[in-house]
């Protein structure tokens, strides 16, 4: 039975992971920790809020003393570290919070784990699992092989650089201090509870509201898409079977051009909304409610600085060593995601306040 601390528990992947772990490991004790960067994130934990083995604590990972107290008081033996500033556009406009949270915050968490686990620990096996991204590897040409765990680091944005730095700190704490760590670098996640500043959720909610669907540059950027629950399963496999000190890449085997992703969402919205009179009433500005094509909303905007052209993940190491493999195809995962946003309108309405709308307008200006 684990006693697990999940940082970033109210965030997109963190909240999905907490829900997944409670469903599959109900006997484990879970402490969810988050500083709640965005209003409304607590709603992402509503499905597990009443679970007797789950507790939420509002603590910033940069508060080393606070984190150390939780690890010691709760007898934490497993840390799954999601907490991070994670949007590339935000890092371009304001990189300081990314360095502060992703680098300094990770370091404070590592120091706290080391202090309790090596200086004052009477429990059993321990594990510090760090969640990272494929963006630390930089960009790929259209015909280059996918990133492996041996690919050199070449981050091209302040966000990616901050995550690369945190990866190196985790590795250093293992090799220097013997901290029992594993790391996973994942491809682009999508699914329920994804904050609508990223491509897929933004496209869905804008399509339902009849707003422009912004596509950077020519829309030919390629990403490997990973359904968030498959990512959670991958982390579970690495926690159970991964070798200490090792890094594992987790991908979805689903490379798609951004423009094709947007068009696929439009096709789903067209079909679902047009077929349901109640949805046509709920979303009267959606083109599909008016008998039009949602894809007519696609608007090409100025490309962002340093925009990586292609990411792709080779997850063979994780497959061979842990049995990892995605269960959702991009088609099935995307359909589930579109249906979730349609069914959970109150959730995304709650997080899209005025300041957020102003931010979207600033970043997605028509080109």
C-alpha positions in Angstrom: 0.0 0.0 0.0 1.5 3.3 -1.1 1.3 6.6 0.6 1.6 9.0 -2.4 2.1 12.7 -2.8 0.9 14.0 -6.1 2.0 17.6 -6.9 0.0 19.6 -9.4 -3.0 17.5 -8.4 -5.6 20.0 -9.4 -4.0 20.5 -12.9 -4.9 18.8 -16.1 -2.8 15.6 -16.0 -2.5 15.6 -12.2 -6.3 15.5 -11.6 -6.7 12.8 -14.2 -3.9 10.8 -12.5 -5.5 11.2 -9.1 -8.8 10.0 -10.4 -7.1 7.1 -12.2 -5.1 6.0 -9.2 -8.1 6.1 -6.8 -10.1 4.0 -9.3 -7.3 1.4 -9.7 -5.6 1.5 -6.3 -8.4 2.4 -3.8 -6.4 1.2 -0.8 -3.5 3.6 -1.4 -3.4 6.9 0.5 -3.1 9.9 -1.8 -2.2 13.5 -0.8 -2.9 15.9 -3.6 -0.8 19.1 -3.4 -1.3 22.2 -5.5 -1.0 25.9 -5.3 -4.1 26.3 -7.5 -2.7 28.6 -10.3 -6.1 28.7 -12.1 -9.5 29.4 -10.5 -11.8 26.4 -11.0 -9.2 23.7 -10.9 -10.6 22.2 -7.7 -13.6 21.2 -9.8 -11.3 18.8 -11.6 -10.9 16.8 -8.3 -14.6 16.7 -7.6 -15.0 13.0 -8.6 -12.6 12.0 -5.8 -13.1 14.7 -3.3 -15.1 12.5 -1.0 -12.9 9.5 -1.2 -11.7 8.4 2.2 -8.1 7.8 1.1 -7.7 11.2 -0.7 -6.7 14.5 0.9 -6.1 17.8 -0.8 -3.5 20.3 0.6 -2.9 23.7 -0.8 0.9 24.2 -0.7 3.3 25.7 -3.2 6.1 23.3 -4.1 8.5 26.2 -3.6 7.7 26.1 0.1 10.4 23.5 1.0 9.5 23.5 4.7 5.8 22.9 4.0 6.5 20.1 1.6 9.0 18.5 3.9 6.4 18.6 6.7 3.8 16.8 4.5 6.2 14.1 3.5 7.3 13.4 7.1 3.9 13.8 8.7 2.1 11.6 6.1 4.9 9.0 5.8 5.0 9.6 2.0 6.9 6.9 0.2 6.0 7.9 -3.4 6.1 11.3 -5.0 4.6 11.9 -8.4 5.7 15.3 -9.5 3.4 17.0 -12.1 3.4 20.6 -10.8 4.8 22.9 -13.4 4.1 26.0 -15.5 3.4 24.4 -18.8 2.3 26.6 -21.6 4.9 27.6 -24.2 3.1 30.8 -25.1 3.0 32.0 -21.5 6.8 31.2 -21.2 7.5 33.4 -24.2 5.7 36.4 -22.8 6.9 35.9 -19.2 9.6 33.3 -18.6 10.3 34.2 -14.9 7.5 32.1 -13.4 8.6 29.0 -15.4 12.1 29.2 -14.0 10.8 29.8 -10.5 8.3 27.0 -10.4 9.8 24.4 -12.7 13.4 24.7 -11.6 13.3 26.2 -8.1 10.1 24.3 -7.2 11.5 21.0 -8.4 14.7 21.6 -6.4 12.8 22.4 -3.2 10.8 19.2 -3.7 13.9 17.1 -4.2 15.5 18.6 -1.2 12.5 17.9 0.9 12.3 14.3 -0.3 16.0 13.8 0.3 15.9 15.3 3.8 13.1 13.0 5.0 14.0 9.8 3.1 17.7 9.8 3.8 18.0 11.6 7.2 14.8 10.7 9.0 13.1 7.7 7.3 11.9 4.5 8.9 9.6 3.4 6.2 10.0 1.1 3.2 10.8 1.6 -0.5 10.6 5.1 -1.9 10.2 6.6 -5.3 10.4 10.1 -6.7 8.8 10.1 -10.1 9.2 13.2 -12.3 6.9 14.1 -15.2 8.6 15.8 -18.1 7.9 16.5 -21.8 9.2 15.7 -25.2 9.8 19.4 -25.8 13.2 19.1 -24.0 14.5 17.3 -27.1 13.8 20.3 -29.4 12.4 19.8 -32.9 12.5 17.1 -35.6 12.6 17.3 -39.3 9.7 15.6 -41.2 11.7 12.5 -41.9 13.8 12.2 -38.7 13.4 9.3 -36.4 11.3 9.9 -33.3 12.9 11.0 -30.0 14.4 8.3 -27.8 15.7 8.5 -24.3 19.2 8.9 -25.9 18.2 12.0 -27.9 20.2 15.0 -26.9 18.5 17.8 -25.1 17.9 20.9 -27.3 15.0 23.0 -25.7 13.8 25.9 -27.9 11.5 27.8 -25.5 11.8 29.0 -22.0 9.2 26.4 -20.9 11.2 23.6 -22.5 14.5 24.9 -21.1 13.0 25.0 -17.6 11.7 21.4 -17.9 15.1 20.3 -19.1 16.8 22.0 -16.1 14.4 20.2 -13.8 15.1 16.8 -15.5 18.8 17.4 -14.9 18.3 18.2 -11.3 16.3 15.0 -10.8 19.1 13.0 -12.5 21.7 14.7 -10.4 19.9 13.9 -7.1 19.9 10.3 -8.0 23.5 10.0 -9.0 24.9 12.3 -6.3 22.7 11.5 -3.3 21.2 8.2 -4.3 17.6 9.5 -4.3 15.4 6.8 -5.9 14.0 8.5 -9.0 12.4 7.8 -12.3 11.5 10.2 -15.1 9.0 10.1 -17.9 9.0 12.4 -20.9 5.6 12.4 -22.6 4.2 13.7 -25.8 1.2 16.1 -26.1 -1.6 15.1 -23.8 -5.2 15.7 -24.4 -8.5 14.7 -22.8 -10.9 15.7 -20.0 -10.1 18.7 -17.7 -7.6 20.2 -20.1 -7.4 24.0 -19.6 -8.8 25.7 -22.7 -5.6 27.5 -23.7 -4.2 24.5 -25.5 -5.0 23.6 -29.1 -7.6 20.8 -28.6 -9.8 22.2 -25.8 -9.6 25.7 -27.2 -10.8 24.5 -30.5 -13.6 22.5 -29.0 -15.0 25.4 -26.8 -14.6 28.0 -29.5 -16.3 25.8 -32.0 -19.3 25.4 -29.6 -19.4 29.1 -29.1 -19.0 30.0 -32.8 -15.7 31.8 -32.2 -12.6 31.8 -34.5 -10.5 28.7 -34.3 -6.9 30.0 -34.2 -4.2 28.0 -36.0 -0.6 29.1 -35.8 1.3 29.7 -39.0 0.4 27.2 -41.7 -0.9 24.6 -39.3 1.6 22.0 -40.5 3.3 21.6 -37.1 3.2 17.9 -36.2 2.7 16.6 -32.7 2.4 13.1 -31.2 -0.9 13.0 -29.3 -1.3 11.0 -26.1 -4.7 10.5 -24.4 -4.3 11.5 -20.8 -5.6 8.3 -19.3 -3.0 6.4 -21.4 -0.4 8.6 -19.9 -1.6 7.8 -16.4 -1.4 4.1 -17.2 2.2 4.6 -18.5 3.2 6.3 -15.2 1.6 3.4 -13.3 3.7 0.9 -15.3 6.9 2.9 -14.7 6.2 3.2 -10.9 5.6 -0.6 -10.8 8.3 -1.8 -13.2 10.6 1.0 -14.1 14.3 0.8 -13.1 15.6 3.4 -10.6 17.5 6.2 -12.2 16.0 5.6 -15.7 14.0 7.8 -18.1 11.1 6.4 -20.1 9.4 8.1 -23.1 5.7 7.8 -23.2 4.0 8.5 -26.5 0.6 7.9 -28.2 1.7 6.6 -31.6 -0.5 9.4 -33.1 1.4 12.0 -35.1 -0.9 14.5 -36.6 -0.6 18.0 -38.1 -2.2 20.7 -36.1 -4.5 21.7 -38.9 -5.7 18.1 -39.3 -6.5 18.0 -35.6 -8.6 21.1 -35.8 -10.5 19.8 -38.8 -11.1 16.5 -37.0 -12.6 18.3 -34.1 -14.8 20.3 -36.4 -16.1 17.1 -38.0 -17.0 15.7 -34.6 -18.8 18.9 -33.5 -20.7 19.0 -36.8 -22.0 15.5 -36.4 -22.8 15.6 -32.7 -24.4 19.1 -32.5 -26.4 18.8 -35.8 -27.9 15.5 -34.6 -29.2 16.7 -31.3 -31.9 19.4 -31.0 -31.0 20.1 -27.4 -27.4 20.8 -28.2 -28.5 23.1 -31.0 -30.4 25.0 -28.4 -27.5 25.0 -25.9 -24.9 26.2 -28.5 -26.9 28.4 -30.9 -23.8 30.2 -32.2 -22.1 26.9 -33.2 -22.1 26.7 -37.0 -23.4 23.1 -36.8 -26.5 24.4 -35.0 -27.2 26.6 -38.0 -26.6 23.9 -40.7 -23.1 25.3 -41.5 -19.6 23.8 -41.3 -17.7 24.5 -38.1 -14.5 24.4 -40.1 -15.4 27.7 -41.6 -14.3 29.2 -38.3 -10.6 28.2 -38.8 -8.5 31.3 -38.7 -4.7 31.3 -39.4 -2.8 33.5 -36.9 0.8 34.7 -36.7 3.1 31.9 -35.7 4.7 32.0 -32.3 8.5 32.6 -31.9 10.6 29.5 -32.0 7.7 27.2 -32.8 9.0 23.7 -33.0 8.0 22.0 -36.2 7.6 18.4 -35.2 7.7 16.2 -32.0 7.5 12.4 -32.1 8.1 9.9 -29.3 9.6 6.4 -29.6 8.2 4.6 -26.5 9.8 1.2 -27.2 11.9 1.2 -24.1 8.8 1.7 -21.9 7.0 -1.0 -23.9 9.8 -3.5 -23.5 10.6 -2.9 -19.8 7.2 -2.0 -18.4 4.6 -3.3 -20.9 3.4 0.3 -21.7 1.2 0.9 -24.7 -1.7 3.3 -25.4 -5.1 1.8 -25.4 -6.8 4.7 -27.2 -6.2 5.6 -30.9 -6.3 9.3 -31.7 -9.7 8.9 -33.3 -11.3 7.2 -30.2 -9.6 9.5 -27.7 -10.5 12.7 -29.6 -14.2 11.6 -29.8 -14.2 10.9 -26.1 -12.7 14.4 -25.5 -15.1 16.3 -27.6 -18.1 14.5 -25.9 -16.6 15.3 -22.5 -16.4 19.0 -23.2 -20.0 19.1 -24.5 -21.2 17.2 -21.4 -19.2 19.3 -19.0 -19.9 22.9 -20.1 -20.0 24.3 -16.5 -16.4 23.2 -15.9 -14.9 25.0 -18.8 -17.2 28.0 -18.4 -16.0 28.4 -14.8 -12.3 28.6 -15.8 -12.7 30.9 -18.8 -13.0 34.2 -16.9 -12.3 37.7 -18.3 -8.6 37.7 -17.6 -8.2 34.4 -19.5 -10.2 35.7 -22.5 -7.9 38.8 -22.6 -4.9 36.5 -22.6 -6.2 34.4 -25.5 -6.9 37.6 -27.5 -3.3 38.8 -27.0 -1.8 35.5 -28.0 -3.9 34.5 -31.0 -4.0 37.6 -33.2 -5.0 37.0 -36.8 -2.0 37.0 -39.2 
